Structures are given as structure tokens and as C-alpha cells.
Amino acid sequence: MSQYLLSICHPADAVQPPSDELAAIMQRVGQVDADMRAAGAWVFAGGMHDPSSATVVDTRSGDTVLSDGPFIETKEWVGGIVIVDVDDLDAALGWASRLGDAIGQPIEVRPFQG
């Protein structure tokens, strides 16, 4: 088995949808989550706050420097992650497709180095 990170990508100007739309999204995501668990693929999942809540820790200068906000300017930001343990990339892509359909956002899939 191999572990993959499924990153939920939001556009930089994303705003939370209205509560009824958000409830429908979360219901669809809950079903994908339940299916992942039933298949034994689910390892961990969680949502993330807006990038403005980030703190960057940079030690490249030899000192620890803390900065507010994201490290880089980007057109998208990670809104949540799911870690799956599956047989291969094709299986991870299958879960990413289902998750993307449920959320309506792109999903980046990356294997963990092990």
C-alpha cells in the first residue's frame, strides 16, 4: 500500500458558500469519507483555515524568523487535506475524483516519500 496526499485547492479569492450550499457539500464529502473508511483507504482528513491565518517559520538565516500569512503569493490555496492508503496512484486518483466531484474544487494528488 502507498499513501497519497489529496489537497483540496481553492482559488485565492474563494469565499465560503451560503449555509445551505455548504451543508450539501459537506453531506457529499461525508459520503466520500464514509466510503473511504469502508474501503480501508482513509488515514486522515481535515479542513484548514484561510492562508491569512498562517505563520511562516524561516530558519534559513540561522535565526528563527516568524512571518504572518502565507510564504508565497499564489492563485490557489489548500483548503483541506485527505491522506489515503491505497494500492497505487490510480486508486488515489479515483478517490481524488470523487472528492473533487463532492466539493466542486480541484484536488492535487501527491505520493508520500517513504
Secondary structure as a PSIPRED ss2 file (coil, helix, strand):
# PSIPRED VFORMAT (PSIPRED V4.0)

   1 M C   1.000  0.000  0.000
   2 S E   0.000  0.000  1.000
   3 Q E   0.000  0.000  1.000
   4 Y E   0.000  0.000  1.000
   5 L E   0.000  0.000  1.000
   6 L E   0.000  0.000  1.000
   7 S E   0.000  0.000  1.000
   8 I E   0.000  0.000  1.000
   9 C E   0.000  0.000  1.000
  10 H E   0.000  0.000  1.000
  11 P E   0.000  0.000  1.000
  12 A C   1.000  0.000  0.000
  13 D C   1.000  0.000  0.000
  14 A C   1.000  0.000  0.000
  15 V C   1.000  0.000  0.000
  16 Q C   1.000  0.000  0.000
  17 P C   1.000  0.000  0.000
  18 P C   1.000  0.000  0.000
  19 S H   0.000  1.000  0.000
  20 D H   0.000  1.000  0.000
  21 E H   0.000  1.000  0.000
  22 L H   0.000  1.000  0.000
  23 A H   0.000  1.000  0.000
  24 A H   0.000  1.000  0.000
  25 I H   0.000  1.000  0.000
  26 M H   0.000  1.000  0.000
  27 Q H   0.000  1.000  0.000
  28 R H   0.000  1.000  0.000
  29 V H   0.000  1.000  0.000
  30 G H   0.000  1.000  0.000
  31 Q H   0.000  1.000  0.000
  32 V H   0.000  1.000  0.000
  33 D H   0.000  1.000  0.000
  34 A H   0.000  1.000  0.000
  35 D H   0.000  1.000  0.000
  36 M H   0.000  1.000  0.000
  37 R H   0.000  1.000  0.000
  38 A H   0.000  1.000  0.000
  39 A H   0.000  1.000  0.000
  40 G C   1.000  0.000  0.000
  41 A C   1.000  0.000  0.000
  42 W E   0.000  0.000  1.000
  43 V E   0.000  0.000  1.000
  44 F E   0.000  0.000  1.000
  45 A E   0.000  0.000  1.000
  46 G E   0.000  0.000  1.000
  47 G E   0.000  0.000  1.000
  48 M C   1.000  0.000  0.000
  49 H C   1.000  0.000  0.000
  50 D C   1.000  0.000  0.000
  51 P H   0.000  1.000  0.000
  52 S H   0.000  1.000  0.000
  53 S H   0.000  1.000  0.000
  54 A C   1.000  0.000  0.000
  55 T E   0.000  0.000  1.000
  56 V E   0.000  0.000  1.000
  57 V E   0.000  0.000  1.000
  58 D E   0.000  0.000  1.000
  59 T C   1.000  0.000  0.000
  60 R C   1.000  0.000  0.000
  61 S C   1.000  0.000  0.000
  62 G C   1.000  0.000  0.000
  63 D C   1.000  0.000  0.000
  64 T C   1.000  0.000  0.000
  65 V E   0.000  0.000  1.000
  66 L E   0.000  0.000  1.000
  67 S E   0.000  0.000  1.000
  68 D E   0.000  0.000  1.000
  69 G C   1.000  0.000  0.000
  70 P C   1.000  0.000  0.000
  71 F C   1.000  0.000  0.000
  72 I C   1.000  0.000  0.000
  73 E C   1.000  0.000  0.000
  74 T C   1.000  0.000  0.000
  75 K C   1.000  0.000  0.000
  76 E E   0.000  0.000  1.000
  77 W E   0.000  0.000  1.000
  78 V E   0.000  0.000  1.000
  79 G E   0.000  0.000  1.000
  80 G E   0.000  0.000  1.000
  81 I E   0.000  0.000  1.000
  82 V E   0.000  0.000  1.000
  83 I E   0.000  0.000  1.000
  84 V E   0.000  0.000  1.000
  85 D E   0.000  0.000  1.000
  86 V E   0.000  0.000  1.000
  87 D C   1.000  0.000  0.000
  88 D C   1.000  0.000  0.000
  89 L H   0.000  1.000  0.000
  90 D H   0.000  1.000  0.000
  91 A H   0.000  1.000  0.000
  92 A H   0.000  1.000  0.000
  93 L H   0.000  1.000  0.000
  94 G H   0.000  1.000  0.000
  95 W H   0.000  1.000  0.000
  96 A H   0.000  1.000  0.000
  97 S H   0.000  1.000  0.000
  98 R H   0.000  1.000  0.000
  99 L H   0.000  1.000  0.000
 100 G H   0.000  1.000  0.000
 101 D H   0.000  1.000  0.000
 102 A H   0.000  1.000  0.000
 103 I H   0.000  1.000  0.000
 104 G C   1.000  0.000  0.000
 105 Q C   1.000  0.000  0.000
 106 P C   1.000  0.000  0.000
 107 I E   0.000  0.000  1.000
 108 E E   0.000  0.000  1.000
 109 V E   0.000  0.000  1.000
 110 R E   0.000  0.000  1.000
 111 P E   0.000  0.000  1.000
 112 F C   1.000  0.000  0.000
 113 Q C   1.000  0.000  0.000
 114 G C   1.000  0.000  0.000
